[in-house]
Every structure is written in structure tokens, then in C-alpha cells.
Amino acid sequence: MTDDERMRRIDDLLTHVWMVRTFLKHSEEAEEDEELAEVQRKLYDYTHSLGTAWTAQDSEAYLRQAKKKFHRLRQATEQFSEIQPEISTHMTFQMARRSLETAVAEVGPLLDGYEPS
């Protein structure tokens, strides 16, 4: 897989992260729960940090930044997975958790195999 293909696949997966972030941001639960609001902010920070490189279609900068900050995305995902049942057991929250976990699980191996040139 080329760096450009890797960047595009990661960005496709991050559309799921962005939608979960948007869902959380606009949920009443996030207004009432600081930990959930923190998860939403971490998801935003990760995806936002890649925007300049994506706009420039600079796969090296994109992948470098994505790998550098991946631990934060993984941490936010783990945090959401842990608190989600306490926040809400509604199917929408369960599906948001699953969507986030799935996307992040697929991004991880794409970054593990990346070495900057």
C-alpha cells in the first residue's frame, strides 16, 4: 500500500470517528457529563490535527501526524468504551461505541506499518 492509499484509507475510517464525535457533541449527555465531553474533544482534536495535511494532500505529513497522535485517539476510544454503559444503554450510544472501536481498530494497523521516508 502506498502512503497516499494509506492516508486515504485512514481518512475514510476517520469519517466514522467524526460522526461519533458529532453525535456526542450534540447529545444532552455530553452537556451533563464532563468525561463524555472530554472524549468528544479528544476525537475532534485528533481529526482536526490532520486537516492541513489532508487539504494539501501531503501523505507524509498526514501519516506522521496521525501516528504521532494515535495514542490519544486510542485513549479516547477506550475511555468512551468504558463509560458508555454508564452514560446510556440506548442503542444509539452502543452503535456509536462500536463504530468508534471498529474504525480505530482498523486505523491502528495502517499506522503500525508506516515508517516515514
C-alpha positions in Angstrom: 0.0 0.0 0.0 1.4 3.4 -0.9 1.5 6.3 1.5 -1.2 8.0 -0.5 -3.5 5.0 -0.3 -2.8 4.6 3.4 -3.7 8.2 4.0 -6.9 7.9 2.0 -8.0 4.7 3.8 -7.3 6.3 7.2 -9.2 9.4 6.3 -12.2 7.2 5.2 -12.1 5.5 8.6 -12.0 8.8 10.4 -15.3 9.7 8.9 -16.8 7.3 11.4 -14.8 9.0 14.2 -16.1 12.4 13.1 -19.7 11.2 13.1 -19.4 9.7 16.6 -17.8 13.0 17.7 -20.7 15.0 16.2 -23.2 12.7 17.8 -21.6 13.0 21.2 -21.1 16.8 20.9 -24.8 17.3 20.3 -26.1 14.8 22.9 -27.7 16.0 26.1 -25.5 13.6 27.9 -22.3 15.4 26.9 -23.7 18.6 28.3 -24.1 16.9 31.6 -21.1 14.7 31.7 -17.6 16.2 31.7 -15.9 12.9 30.9 -18.1 12.4 27.8 -17.4 16.0 26.7 -13.7 15.3 27.1 -14.0 12.2 24.8 -15.7 14.4 22.2 -12.9 17.0 22.4 -10.2 14.4 22.0 -11.9 13.0 18.9 -12.2 16.5 17.5 -8.5 17.3 18.3 -7.3 14.1 16.5 -9.3 14.6 13.3 -8.7 18.3 13.2 -4.9 17.9 13.6 -4.9 16.1 10.2 -6.8 18.7 8.3 -4.0 20.8 7.0 -2.1 17.8 5.7 -5.2 16.4 4.1 -6.0 19.6 2.4 -2.5 19.8 1.0 -2.7 16.1 0.1 0.6 15.7 1.9 0.6 12.0 2.8 3.9 12.1 4.6 2.8 14.9 6.9 -0.6 13.3 7.4 0.7 9.9 8.3 3.4 11.3 10.6 0.8 13.4 12.5 -1.7 10.5 12.5 0.9 8.2 14.0 2.2 10.8 16.5 -1.2 11.4 18.0 -2.8 8.0 17.6 -2.4 7.1 21.3 -4.8 10.0 22.0 -7.4 8.6 19.7 -7.0 5.1 21.1 -7.2 6.6 24.7 -10.4 8.4 23.8 -11.9 5.3 22.3 -11.0 3.2 25.4 -12.5 5.9 27.6 -15.7 6.0 25.7 -16.0 2.2 25.7 -15.6 2.2 29.4 -18.1 5.0 30.3 -20.7 4.3 27.6 -22.8 1.8 29.6 -22.9 4.3 32.5 -23.9 7.2 30.3 -26.6 5.4 28.3 -27.5 1.9 27.2 -29.6 3.3 24.3 -28.8 1.5 21.0 -27.6 4.8 19.5 -24.8 5.0 22.1 -24.0 1.3 21.7 -23.7 1.7 18.0 -21.6 4.9 18.4 -19.2 2.9 20.6 -19.0 0.0 18.1 -18.4 2.4 15.2 -15.6 4.2 17.0 -14.0 0.9 18.2 -14.1 -0.6 14.7 -12.7 2.5 12.9 -9.9 2.9 15.5 -9.1 -0.9 15.3 -8.6 -0.5 11.6 -6.6 2.7 11.7 -4.1 1.2 14.2 -2.6 -1.4 11.8 -2.3 1.1 9.0 -0.2 3.3 11.2 1.8 0.4 12.7 3.1 -0.4 9.2 4.1 3.2 8.5 7.6 4.4 8.6 8.3 8.0 7.4 10.6 8.2 4.4 
